[in-house]
Amino acid sequence: MFVGQYDHALDDKGRVVLPSGYRSHFEDRGYVTQLDNCIGLWTGDGFRKVADRWQSELDAKQVSLPVFRKLLASVREVRLDSAGRISLPRELLDQFGFVDKVVIAGRLDRVEIWSSETYAALMDSDAVSDELAETVARLGL
């Protein structure tokens, strides 16, 4: 399970250090692809579930073959280097406007990697603050 939020730097080669608590989940490999304004990172087992869901969508004709192919084309296998870094694909970094600082956030079954600017704009909105307060009250936290 992935939780927490971490600020990290992106080097000029597109590499980012994963938080130490996440690294053991990616000792074998991980998979990255596009998400909603960020990059998603899954373990091998986690991505297998995503791939199965994508295949089911294709089989049920909920997604077209060209879109399915485009989804698969955006996926990259990543491996940790000796410094605990993964290399992010340049095309995804460019697509989402990554510069030099990133936010790595746990999302239970996956990790999200955000441009710091995009993440700050999303999280600092009044709507998110209001909904968070209502959710915490409703859940009794």
Secondary structure as UniProt FT lines:
FT   STRAND          5..10
FT   TURN            12..13
FT   STRAND          15..17
FT   HELIX           20..23
FT   HELIX           24..26
FT   STRAND          30..34
FT   STRAND          39..43
FT   HELIX           44..59
FT   TURN            60..61
FT   HELIX           65..73
FT   STRAND          76..78
FT   TURN            82..83
FT   STRAND          85..87
FT   HELIX           90..95
FT   TURN            96..97
FT   STRAND          101..106
FT   STRAND          111..115
FT   HELIX           116..123
FT   HELIX           126..139
//
